[in-house]
Structures are given as structure tokens and as C-alpha cells.
Amino acid sequence: MSLLEPSPPPALDSLLLPTALPPLPAALPPLTDPGPGRPQLWLVATAVHEETAARYAPLVLGPSELARAEEFRRPTDRATYLCAHVGLRRVLGNHLGVAPRTVSVARAPCPCCGAPHGRPVLPGESLHFSLSHCEGLSLIAVAAAPVGVDVEPVPTPQTLVEAADVVHPVEAGELAALAPALRPAAFARVWTRKEAYLKGLGIGLGADPSTEYVGAGEVPAAPAGWLLADIAVPSGHRAAVAVRREGVGGAGPD
């Protein structure tokens, strides 16, 4: 390659394997800072962490998080929330070299309206993170650049009909070309890619997900300025992560 030719943009593997978070009181291994475009991913299974998370939550979580946990009516939802947030504070505390309870998390300004309900951030934004959970499963992503992660259960065929307007027209054609039995998992693949990207932007579902094309095929189509990959998760679920490429500024969609 000529020195005058631009280097090709970095790419993520099409399928990333997360690390299973060890339950308390086990210590996390010493961590290195995540490299550009290489998020560190942690998988938190509620069934593995439920007992210890409930026991340690008063020692790890802040008052607002404990109050939020009590708002869940279903015990399974409460358990997953506690496991996810205890796990997140453990991971961030390990990266920052501080006690999990002292980790200070704020909200960045929303790219749409400027109000303080954008993506969660750490002071100074030297380290970026994202958290997603569904019943029984959570994912944590840590990166050197803005990052978004999402995990969802594979939906029922009826849900696909109800959610048809959230996909890009090209994605709708790709889904329609699949055998009916393959469409629910493919739709979940599309949806998690979209939500991971929108969470990385800090917009979330404040934006119209049908305007972004991420692809329904095995290899994701990353929006300009971002890296996008699927994450290997237990059967019946799909997950994805989006990381902003190094040197790319701005917060809004292209």
C-alpha cells in the first residue's frame, strides 16, 4: 500500500464473544484499557448472579438505584436489574481503580434537545460504557469511544407484524426474502443493531429507527463513522454492540 493511500477503516469481527462476569465475591481480573474500536464485553446471567447481587446491592448501589429496583413488580425483573447494575459498578470500579459504590455516573446532553438525558457517562469521559438487560440476561460494554450495546429475546411472529414500521425499507425486503421461520431471529438481529447504534449516539429511541440501515444479513452494515458487530449470547436471544470510530466527532446520525 502506498504511504499516500488512506488506511482502511478498522473493523470488528462480525460476531463477538463476551466474557462471563464472575459472581461476587470473586474479584475481576486486572483489566487493561480497551483499545480503539475494541469494546470489552461482559455477560451477566441473572440465574448465576441473583443471590449474590441481592446480598451485595446495598453495599454497591446508590439510593436511586435501590429505589428503582423496588419499583419492579415482577421479582425476575427486579433480580435482573440488580444483577445488571451491580455488575456494571463492579466493572467500572475495576477499570477506574475505585470502590464500585463510589463510581459516579452522569448523563450527557441529549443530541436532539440538549437536556441531560443522553447516554450515561463517567466524569471526564475518559472511559465509555453501555448497559442493556432483558429478562434473565444483561450485557455490559466498555470502550475507549462512545459505545452502545443491546440484548433482546427473539420475538414472536406476531411481534414482527406489530413492529414492521421500525425497520428500514431495505431491511424489510431482506426480512421478507427469508423463510418465515427465520424472520424472528433476523428481526431481533436488526433491532439490536439499531438500538446499540442509537444508544451509542445518545439518542436512543428518540430517533426514528426506520431511517437507519444496519442490515438483516449475517454481517451488519455499520452506519458511517461507527463499528457494528453482533454478540454471541444464549439461544433465544440476539445482541449487538456499536462503537464510534476513533477520530470521528459529532453526535447525530449522518
Number of C-alpha atoms within 10 A of each C-alpha: 6 6 6 6 7 8 9 6 10 12 14 16 13 14 18 19 14 18 13 13 22 17 18 16 9 8 11 14 8 8 12 9 14 16 12 15 22 21 27 20 23 21 23 26 22 23 13 16 22 21 14 15 25 15 12 15 19 14 12 21 21 15 10 8 16 17 11 12 19 13 10 13 9 9 11 15 18 20 21 25 28 27 29 28 23 25 28 26 21 23 21 22 17 19 17 16 12 13 13 21 16 12 20 13 12 13 15 17 16 19 19 13 10 10 11 13 16 21 24 20 18 17 11 7 13 11 19 23 27 24 23 21 23 17 16 20 23 27 29 29 25 26 24 22 25 28 31 34 34 29 29 21 20 19 17 11 15 9 12 15 9 9 11 13 13 18 24 20 15 14 21 18 12 16 22 12 11 13 8 10 9 13 21 19 20 21 27 23 27 28 26 27 33 32 24 28 32 27 26 27 24 26 23 20 11 12 14 14 19 18 13 22 19 25 24 26 15 12 14 20 18 20 17 11 16 22 24 30 25 27 26 16 20 12 8 11 19 25 29 30 31 34 31 26 22 17 8 11 9 10 16 13 15 8
